[in-house]
Amino acid sequence: MQMFEPRQWQLAHGRHLELGPRAVIMGILNVTPDSFSDGGFFSDTASAVEHAKSMIADGAAIVDVGGESTRPGSAAVSAAEEESRVLPVIEALARDTDAIISVDTYRASTARKAVAAGAHIVNDIWGLQHDPAMAVAVAALDAGVVIMHNSRDRQTAPDPVDDQFDYLKSSLDIAAGAGIPNERIVLDPGFGFGKDAQENIALMERFDELAALDFPLLVATSRKRFIGHMTGRDSGDRDAGTAATSVILRLKGAVLFRVHDVAINMDALNVADAIVARRASS
């Protein structure tokens, strides 16, 4: 039951979240024209904020705002373009809601401006290993951070779980060197990112082995290609498959879930949490 024990995730601006006993949902808000399943849907501030409020009403505790698509083959954007997309949305959400706000970026400059605009969490898909200034920035901002495993553009270990430990321990060394306290860190095994379908399925099956890292774990399987591989469905029709992965991974120790469809995953995770609570009381 180690992964389900209560922990306080310390965040910027004096906020915190309790993780462990109940699943916590992070709603995905892509303010991009080219994200793989919802690109262009929320590319202006008004529609983005309206969608964020809908996700909050459905049960999302966190809204994760991203301004650059990370789908395979997507084109990088400049820091200025990324910031022009995310900062107005973050400012509006900080003003109009009480939600925890995350910024999905691997750039220290964007992270600094986003936290100044009201964000509480930095979600880095490169696990502090892309921008050398990122870890120092996160430490200075007193922000929560999601450190993600990424298999792209590098040689990986033959065993997918061994590679998780190798990569994430390197990221944790960077975090410690920059002075980021452990209570501000959540780890993400990076489903999808450079992993083929069988590697993702193996990682899901062996997910409980990651408890040895002794950090809260976030998962982001939502609508990803490996779910299409298992279900035969296109990206916009993978929410039921996503909910199935959420339940499996919750029972194996995940505490945070980054998803597109908050309502269906909330229902599925409420069922999983009933089992978690029963196990805790027995």
C-alpha positions in Angstrom: 0.0 0.0 0.0 3.1 2.3 -0.1 2.0 4.2 -3.2 -1.5 4.9 -1.7 -0.2 6.4 1.6 -1.0 10.1 1.8 1.8 12.5 0.6 1.7 16.3 0.2 2.8 17.5 -3.2 4.2 21.0 -2.5 3.5 23.5 -5.3 4.2 27.1 -6.2 2.3 30.0 -4.7 1.9 28.1 -1.4 -0.5 25.5 -2.8 -0.3 21.7 -2.3 -2.2 18.5 -3.2 -2.7 15.4 -1.2 -1.7 12.4 -3.3 -2.3 8.7 -2.7 -5.6 7.7 -1.1 -7.7 9.1 -4.0 -6.8 9.4 -7.7 -6.2 12.9 -8.9 -7.0 14.0 -12.4 -5.0 16.4 -14.5 -7.1 17.6 -17.4 -5.3 18.2 -20.7 -5.6 21.7 -22.3 -3.8 21.9 -25.6 -3.7 25.4 -26.9 -2.1 24.3 -30.2 -3.2 23.9 -33.8 -1.7 20.4 -34.2 -2.0 18.2 -31.1 -2.8 14.6 -32.1 -6.4 14.4 -31.0 -7.6 17.9 -30.2 -5.4 20.3 -32.2 -7.1 23.5 -33.0 -10.1 22.9 -30.8 -9.0 25.3 -28.0 -6.5 27.6 -29.8 -8.0 30.9 -28.6 -8.0 32.0 -24.9 -11.8 32.1 -24.5 -12.5 28.6 -25.8 -9.5 27.2 -23.8 -10.7 28.7 -20.6 -14.3 27.5 -21.2 -13.0 24.0 -21.8 -10.8 24.2 -18.7 -13.8 25.2 -16.6 -15.8 22.2 -18.0 -13.0 19.8 -17.0 -12.8 21.3 -13.5 -16.6 20.9 -13.2 -16.1 17.2 -14.2 -13.6 16.7 -11.4 -10.1 17.7 -12.7 -8.0 19.1 -9.8 -5.3 20.2 -12.2 -5.4 21.8 -15.6 -2.3 21.2 -17.7 -1.8 23.9 -20.3 0.5 23.1 -23.3 1.5 25.4 -26.2 3.6 23.0 -28.3 2.4 19.6 -29.7 4.5 16.7 -28.6 3.0 14.1 -31.0 5.6 12.2 -33.1 6.7 14.2 -36.1 5.3 17.5 -34.8 7.2 20.7 -35.6 8.9 22.6 -32.7 7.7 26.2 -32.0 9.7 29.1 -30.7 9.6 30.0 -27.0 7.9 33.2 -28.0 5.1 31.4 -29.8 4.7 28.9 -27.0 4.4 31.7 -24.5 1.9 33.7 -26.6 -0.3 30.6 -26.5 -0.1 29.6 -22.9 0.4 32.7 -20.8 -3.0 34.4 -21.5 -4.8 31.1 -20.7 -2.8 30.6 -17.4 -3.5 34.2 -16.4 -7.2 33.8 -17.0 -7.4 30.5 -15.2 -5.5 31.9 -12.2 -7.9 34.9 -12.1 -11.2 33.0 -12.7 -10.7 29.6 -11.0 -9.2 28.0 -8.0 -7.7 25.1 -9.9 -4.1 24.0 -9.7 -2.5 25.0 -13.0 0.3 23.1 -14.7 2.4 24.3 -17.7 3.5 21.6 -20.1 6.9 22.9 -21.2 10.6 21.8 -21.5 11.8 25.4 -21.6 13.0 27.2 -18.4 12.1 30.6 -19.9 8.5 29.5 -20.4 8.4 27.9 -17.0 9.5 31.1 -15.3 6.9 33.2 -17.1 4.1 30.7 -16.6 4.6 30.5 -12.8 4.7 34.3 -12.7 1.4 34.2 -14.5 -0.1 31.8 -11.9 1.0 28.3 -12.7 1.8 25.9 -9.8 3.5 23.0 -11.6 6.0 22.5 -14.4 5.4 19.4 -16.5 8.7 18.6 -18.4 8.5 15.9 -21.0 12.3 15.6 -21.0 12.6 15.1 -17.3 14.9 18.2 -16.7 17.4 16.8 -19.3 16.7 19.0 -22.3 17.1 22.6 -21.0 20.1 22.9 -18.6 18.4 25.8 -16.9 15.2 24.1 -16.2 16.0 22.4 -12.9 17.5 25.6 -11.4 14.4 27.5 -12.5 12.0 25.0 -10.9 14.0 25.2 -7.7 13.9 29.0 -7.7 10.2 29.1 -8.4 9.3 26.7 -5.6 7.1 24.9 -8.2 5.9 21.4 -8.3 7.5 19.4 -11.1 6.5 16.4 -13.2 9.7 14.6 -14.3 8.9 12.5 -17.3 10.8 9.6 -18.8 11.4 10.0 -22.6 12.7 7.3 -24.9 13.0 9.6 -28.0 16.3 10.2 -29.8 18.5 8.1 -27.6 19.7 4.5 -27.1 17.5 2.8 -24.5 18.1 -0.3 -22.3 16.7 -3.6 -23.7 14.4 -3.9 -20.7 11.8 -1.1 -20.5 11.7 -1.0 -16.7 15.5 -0.9 -16.4 15.5 2.1 -18.7 12.9 3.8 -16.5 15.2 3.5 -13.5 18.3 4.6 -15.5 16.7 7.7 -17.0 14.6 8.8 -14.0 17.5 8.4 -11.6 19.6 10.7 -13.8 16.7 13.2 -13.8 16.5 12.9 -10.0 20.2 13.5 -9.7 19.8 16.7 -11.7 16.9 17.8 -9.5 18.8 17.1 -6.3 21.8 19.0 -7.6 19.6 22.0 -8.3 18.0 21.9 -4.9 14.5 20.7 -5.8 13.1 19.1 -2.6 11.6 15.6 -3.0 8.2 16.7 -1.9 7.9 18.9 -5.0 8.6 15.9 -7.4 6.2 13.6 -9.2 7.5 11.0 -11.8 5.9 10.1 -15.1 7.0 6.9 -17.0 6.2 8.6 -20.3 3.8 6.2 -22.0 4.1 6.7 -25.7 7.2 8.8 -25.9 9.5 6.8 -28.1 8.0 3.5 -27.0 6.2 1.0 -29.3 3.0 -0.7 -28.5 4.5 -3.8 -26.9 6.9 -1.7 -24.7 3.9 0.4 -23.5 1.9 -2.8 -22.7 4.9 -4.3 -20.9 5.4 -1.1 -18.9 1.7 -1.1 -17.9 1.9 -4.7 -16.9 5.0 -4.1 -14.8 4.1 -0.7 -13.5 4.1 -1.7 -9.9 7.8 -2.2 -10.1 8.2 1.6 -10.3 7.1 1.8 -6.7 10.8 1.2 -5.8 11.5 4.8 -7.0 9.5 6.0 -4.0 8.0 9.0 -5.6 4.3 9.6 -6.6 3.6 8.5 -10.1 1.6 10.3 -12.8 0.4 8.4 -16.0 -0.6 9.9 -19.3 -1.9 7.2 -21.5 -4.9 9.3 -22.8 -5.8 8.5 -26.4 -2.3 7.3 -27.3 -1.4 5.2 -30.2 -0.9 2.0 -28.2 -4.5 2.2 -27.1 -5.5 2.3 -30.7 -3.2 -0.7 -31.3 -5.2 -2.6 -28.7 -8.7 -1.3 -29.5 -8.5 -0.6 -33.3 -9.9 2.9 -32.7 -8.9 6.3 -33.9 -7.4 8.9 -31.5 -10.7 10.7 -30.9 -12.5 7.5 -29.9 -10.1 6.0 -27.4 -11.5 7.4 -24.1 -13.0 4.1 -23.1 -9.7 2.4 -23.7 -8.0 5.2 -21.8 -10.3 4.6 -18.8 -9.4 0.9 -18.8 -5.7 1.8 -18.6 -6.4 4.3 -15.8 -8.1 1.6 -13.7 -5.3 -0.9 -14.3 -2.6 1.6 -13.5 -4.4 3.0 -10.4 -4.5 -0.5 -8.9 -0.8 -0.8 -9.7 0.0 2.4 -7.8 -0.5 5.4 -10.0 -1.8 8.5 -8.2 -2.2 11.1 -10.9 -3.9 10.7 -14.3 -3.4 13.2 -17.2 -6.4 12.7 -19.5 -8.5 14.4 -22.2 -12.0 13.2 -21.1 -12.2 13.9 -17.4 -15.7 12.6 -16.8 -15.2 9.0 -18.0 -11.9 8.7 -16.3 -13.3 10.1 -13.0 -16.0 7.4 -13.1 -13.5 4.6 -13.8 -11.2 5.8 -11.1 -13.9 6.1 -8.5 -14.5 2.4 -9.1 -10.8 1.7 -8.7 -10.6 3.8 -5.6 -13.3 1.8 -4.0 -11.0 -1.2 -4.3 -8.0 0.8 -3.0 -10.0 1.9 0.0 -11.2 -1.6 0.8 -7.7 -3.0 0.6 -6.5 -0.2 2.9 -9.1 -1.0 5.5 -8.6 -4.8 5.5 
